[in-house]
C-alpha cells in the first residue's frame, strides 16, 4: 500500500472542508500517475486512522470522488480508481544541469501581428438575459468603502500613479490563495495577470499564440466573441462536436492525426451557450493529447463559482503537469459585469509576453479598484458574497425551471443545469426567434433572439435564458409575458 500517511496531508485551518481536501489530494495522486486506473483505494477505516480524521470524512471524500467521475465503488470489494480513465505517466524529474524535454512541453511563443460593437445590456425594464449575475446582490457599498478608504490613506496615493501592467500584487496574491482553496489551482502570483474581464484574456491569448494560417479547435457551438477574436488573429477555426459531456475529445484526436492544431479553446464548466460540463475522462484525455501533440489549451472558466448540485470538477489547470494550459477566470461574472476585473494564469514567459502586449492597448488596470477587491478577498467579504449568491441563484434556478416545466412544456425543452446562471432552452421549431424577441419587446420584455449562439455550423432553434438576475416576482412576470407572446 502507498504511504498515504505522508501523501494525504490535512490542514484543519484551511478554507476547504476536510473531505474536499482528501478528495482533491486523491485527484492529484490520480492525475500525477501515482494512482492508476483500477487501483484499489484503502478502506475508509484504515485511511481514517492513517491520516487522523473521522471515518465518515473518508466516506464523504470517496463519494465525492465517485460523483466527479474519478472513482467507482464495487459492492463487497471496495472503492477503485475509475477503470475507464486514461493512464497517466508520472512526470519525469529533470536531471541536474539538463534542460527539460522540449518535446513534452508546449513551446510558448510571443508573436502577434496585424473587428461589431457589443449590444448594451443596461436594460432598466424586464429582461430575460443570457445568464448574468444580479448586480443588486453585489456588495458594492463595501467595495466603494474600501476604495474610498484606500484613496485617503497616505500609501493609497501611490496607487493613483502608473503601476504594473500585470496588475495589483495584493490582488494577485489574494486570487492565488482563493484559487488554491476553492479550485485546487496552485499558482504563484507571478504567474497571474489581472485583466479587464475574461475577454481581455481571450484576446491576449489569441494574439500571443496564433498567427495567420494557424488552426485553433473550438466547439461546434461556442462563445461567439471568442470565435471572432481567434478569426481576428488570423486563425482558422476547426469545429469539434459538443455533446452532453462537453467537447468530443475522441473526435479531436481524429482531427489531430490529420491536421496541425496550435491551440484548443474550451469552456469546461457550463459551456457557452449549451451549459454542459466536460467529463473527467475527456479532461484527462485532452491534457494527454496536449502533451503528445504540443498544443496550448485555453481554458475559459468564467463562472466556476456557481455550481449547485455537486462539487464542480477541478479545472484542467489544477492537474496540468506540462504547462500546456492558459487559465482564464472572471470576477466580473460573479460580482457585476461593469466591474472589469478578471485574471489569466500561464507559464512565466507567456505572462510576461501578455504584460508587454497589454501595455500597447491598455497601460494598466484601475489599481485602486484592484486593491479594493484585494481587501474584499482578505476580509472575507467576497467569500460571503459568493455563498449568499449561490444560495439565492439555486432557489431562482429551481423556480425558473419549475415554471418552464409547467407552463412551457409543449414549447420549450431543457435540462436543469447543474451550475451557471442560465438554462439552454430548445424552442419548438414553429417559433421564429426573431419574431418572438420583437413581440416580447413590444410587451415590455427583453429576450434574446438566439443570434448570439449561432455560427456557420450551429443554428439550432434555441436560446440561453438567464434566471440569476431576476427576483422571484420579476421572474414570474417575465415568464408570464413570454407565455403570452408564444401563445
Residue pairs with C-beta under 8 A, 6 or more apart in sequence:
1 42
2 29
2 34
2 35
4 42
4 47
4 50
4 51
5 50
5 51
7 25
7 29
7 34
8 22
8 25
8 26
8 47
8 50
8 51
9 25
9 51
10 18
10 21
10 22
10 51
10 52
10 53
11 21
12 18
14 21
14 181
15 181
15 182
15 383
16 24
16 181
16 182
18 53
18 57
19 57
19 58
19 60
19 61
19 64
20 61
20 64
20 311
22 51
22 53
22 57
22 58
22 61
23 61
23 64
23 65
23 68
23 311
24 184
24 314
26 35
26 41
26 61
26 65
26 70
26 71
27 65
27 68
27 70
27 184
27 314
27 319
28 184
28 319
29 35
30 70
30 81
30 85
30 88
31 88
31 284
31 319
31 321
32 88
32 90
32 91
32 319
32 321
33 87
33 88
33 89
33 90
33 91
34 90
35 41
35 81
36 81
36 87
37 81
37 82
37 83
37 84
37 85
37 86
37 87
38 80
38 81
38 83
39 80
39 81
40 77
40 78
40 79
40 80
41 47
41 62
41 71
41 78
41 79
41 80
41 81
42 50
43 78
44 55
44 58
44 59
44 62
45 55
47 58
48 54
48 55
48 57
48 58
62 71
62 73
62 79
64 310
64 311
65 71
65 79
66 72
66 73
66 79
67 310
67 311
68 280
68 310
68 311
68 313
69 82
69 279
69 280
69 281
69 313
70 81
70 82
70 85
70 280
71 79
71 80
71 81
71 82
72 79
72 80
72 82
72 83
73 79
73 80
74 80
82 280
82 281
84 281
85 280
85 281
85 284
86 281
86 284
86 285
86 288
88 284
88 288
91 321
91 322
92 101
92 104
94 100
94 101
103 294
104 291
104 322
105 291
105 294
105 322
105 323
105 324
106 290
106 294
106 295
106 296
106 322
106 323
106 324
107 294
108 208
108 296
108 346
108 347
108 349
108 350
108 353
109 208
109 209
110 208
110 349
110 350
110 353
110 356
110 357
111 208
111 211
112 207
112 208
112 233
112 357
113 211
113 212
113 234
114 212
114 234
115 228
115 229
115 232
118 225
121 127
121 129
121 132
121 337
123 129
123 446
125 444
125 445
125 446
126 444
126 445
126 446
126 474
126 477
126 478
126 481
127 445
127 446
127 447
127 469
127 478
128 445
128 446
128 447
128 448
128 465
128 466
128 470
128 478
128 479
128 482
129 446
129 448
129 466
129 469
130 273
130 422
130 448
130 452
130 463
130 464
130 465
130 466
131 420
131 421
131 422
131 464
131 466
131 468
132 333
132 337
132 421
132 466
132 468
132 469
133 333
133 334
133 335
133 336
133 337
133 389
133 421
133 468
133 469
134 389
134 392
134 468
134 469
134 470
134 471
135 336
135 337
135 338
135 469
137 385
137 388
137 389
137 392
138 335
138 336
138 339
138 385
139 376
139 381
139 384
139 385
140 336
142 376
142 381
143 339
143 372
143 373
143 376
144 372
146 371
146 372
146 375
146 376
147 368
147 369
147 372
149 156
150 156
150 159
150 368
150 371
150 372
150 375
151 157
151 159
151 160
151 368
156 368
156 371
159 168
159 367
159 368
159 371
160 367
160 368
162 363
162 364
163 364
163 367
164 355
164 364
165 193
165 355
165 356
165 358
165 359
165 362
165 363
165 364
166 172
166 192
166 193
166 194
166 351
166 355
167 192
167 193
167 194
167 195
167 343
167 364
167 365
167 367
167 370
168 194
168 365
168 367
168 370
168 371
168 374
169 189
170 370
170 371
170 374
170 375
170 378
171 194
171 341
171 370
171 371
171 373
171 374
171 377
172 189
172 190
172 192
172 194
172 343
173 189
173 374
174 373
174 374
174 377
174 378
175 189
175 192
175 194
175 329
175 343
175 377
176 187
176 188
176 189
176 192
177 377
178 377
178 382
179 185
179 186
179 187
179 329
179 345
180 186
180 187
182 304
182 305
183 301
183 304
183 314
183 315
183 317
183 318
184 314
184 315
184 318
184 319
185 315
185 317
185 318
185 327
185 345
186 318
187 317
187 345
190 348
190 351
191 345
191 346
191 347
191 348
191 351
192 343
192 344
192 345
192 351
193 204
193 343
193 344
193 351
193 354
193 355
193 358
194 341
194 342
194 343
194 365
194 370
195 201
195 204
195 328
195 341
195 342
195 343
195 344
195 358
195 365
196 340
196 341
196 342
196 362
196 365
197 330
197 332
197 337
197 340
197 341
197 342
198 300
198 302
198 328
198 329
198 330
198 332
198 333
198 342
199 225
199 229
199 342
200 342
200 344
200 358
200 362
201 300
201 326
201 328
201 342
201 343
201 344
202 225
202 226
202 229
202 265
202 298
202 300
202 328
203 229
204 344
204 354
204 357
204 358
205 263
205 296
205 298
205 326
205 328
205 344
205 354
206 216
206 229
206 230
206 232
206 233
206 235
207 233
207 357
208 350
208 353
208 354
208 357
209 216
209 262
209 263
209 296
209 298
209 326
210 216
210 230
210 233
210 234
210 235
210 262
210 263
211 233
211 234
211 235
212 233
212 234
212 235
213 234
213 235
213 236
214 234
214 235
214 236
214 262
214 263
215 235
215 236
215 237
215 238
215 259
215 260
215 261
215 262
216 230
216 235
216 236
216 237
216 238
216 261
216 262
216 263
216 264
216 265
217 237
217 238
217 239
217 240
217 252
217 255
217 261
217 263
217 264
217 265
217 295
218 226
218 227
218 230
218 237
218 238
218 239
218 240
218 264
218 265
219 239
219 240
219 241
219 242
219 247
219 265
219 266
219 267
219 271
220 239
220 240
220 241
220 242
220 457
220 458
221 242
221 271
221 273
221 274
221 453
221 455
221 458
221 460
222 242
222 265
222 267
222 272
222 455
222 458
223 267
223 272
223 273
223 300
224 452
224 453
224 454
224 455
226 265
226 300
227 237
227 455
230 237
230 265
231 237
235 262
238 255
238 259
238 261
239 457
240 247
240 248
240 251
240 252
240 255
240 264
241 247
241 248
241 251
242 248
242 271
242 274
242 276
243 276
244 276
244 415
245 276
245 277
245 278
245 279
245 282
246 266
246 268
246 271
246 276
246 277
246 278
246 279
246 282
247 264
247 266
247 278
247 282
247 286
248 282
249 282
249 285
249 286
249 289
250 285
252 261
252 264
252 286
252 289
253 285
253 289
255 261
256 289
256 293
261 293
261 295
262 295
262 296
263 295
263 296
263 297
263 298
264 286
264 290
264 295
264 296
264 297
264 298
265 298
265 300
266 278
266 286
266 297
266 298
266 299
266 300
266 316
267 300
267 301
267 302
268 277
268 278
268 283
268 299
268 301
268 313
268 315
268 316
269 277
269 278
269 301
269 303
269 304
269 307
269 312
269 313
269 315
269 419
269 420
270 276
270 277
270 303
270 306
270 417
270 418
270 419
270 420
271 277
271 278
272 302
272 464
273 424
273 452
273 453
273 462
273 464
274 424
275 415
275 417
275 420
275 422
275 423
275 424
275 464
276 424
277 312
277 313
277 418
277 419
278 313
280 313
283 313
283 316
283 319
284 319
286 297
286 316
287 297
287 316
287 319
287 320
287 322
287 324
287 325
289 295
290 296
290 297
290 322
290 324
290 325
291 322
291 324
295 324
296 324
296 325
296 326
297 316
297 320
297 324
297 325
297 326
298 326
298 328
299 315
299 316
299 317
299 325
299 326
299 327
299 328
300 328
301 315
301 317
301 327
301 328
301 329
302 328
302 329
302 330
302 333
303 330
303 333
303 334
303 419
303 420
303 421
304 312
304 315
304 329
305 334
305 386
305 390
306 334
306 389
306 390
306 393
306 419
306 420
306 421
306 468
307 418
307 419
308 390
308 393
308 394
308 397
308 418
308 419
309 418
309 419
310 418
312 419
315 327
316 325
316 327
317 325
317 327
317 345
323 346
323 347
325 346
326 344
326 345
326 346
326 350
327 344
327 345
327 346
328 342
328 343
328 344
328 345
329 342
329 343
329 344
329 345
330 341
330 342
330 343
331 339
331 341
331 342
331 343
331 373
332 338
332 339
332 340
332 341
332 342
333 421
334 385
334 386
334 389
335 341
335 385
339 369
340 365
341 365
341 369
341 370
341 373
344 351
344 354
345 351
346 354
373 382
376 382
377 383
393 421
393 467
393 468
395 472
396 467
396 468
396 470
396 471
396 472
396 475
397 416
397 417
397 423
397 467
397 468
399 467
399 472
399 475
400 423
400 465
400 467
400 470
400 475
400 479
401 414
401 416
401 423
401 467
403 475
403 476
403 479
404 412
404 414
404 423
404 425
404 465
404 479
407 479
407 483
408 479
408 482
408 483
408 486
410 428
411 427
411 428
411 431
411 486
412 425
412 426
412 427
412 428
413 425
413 426
414 423
414 424
414 425
414 426
415 424
416 423
417 423
417 424
421 466
421 467
421 468
421 469
422 464
422 465
422 466
422 467
422 468
423 464
423 465
423 467
424 462
424 464
425 462
425 463
425 464
425 465
426 460
426 461
426 462
427 433
427 436
427 461
427 462
427 463
428 461
429 461
431 461
431 486
433 448
433 449
433 450
433 451
433 461
433 463
434 449
434 450
434 451
436 447
436 449
436 485
436 486
437 447
437 448
437 449
438 449
439 485
440 446
440 447
440 481
440 482
440 485
443 481
443 484
443 485
444 481
445 478
445 481
445 482
445 485
447 463
447 465
447 482
448 463
448 464
449 463
450 461
450 462
450 463
453 460
453 462
453 463
453 464
467 475
470 478
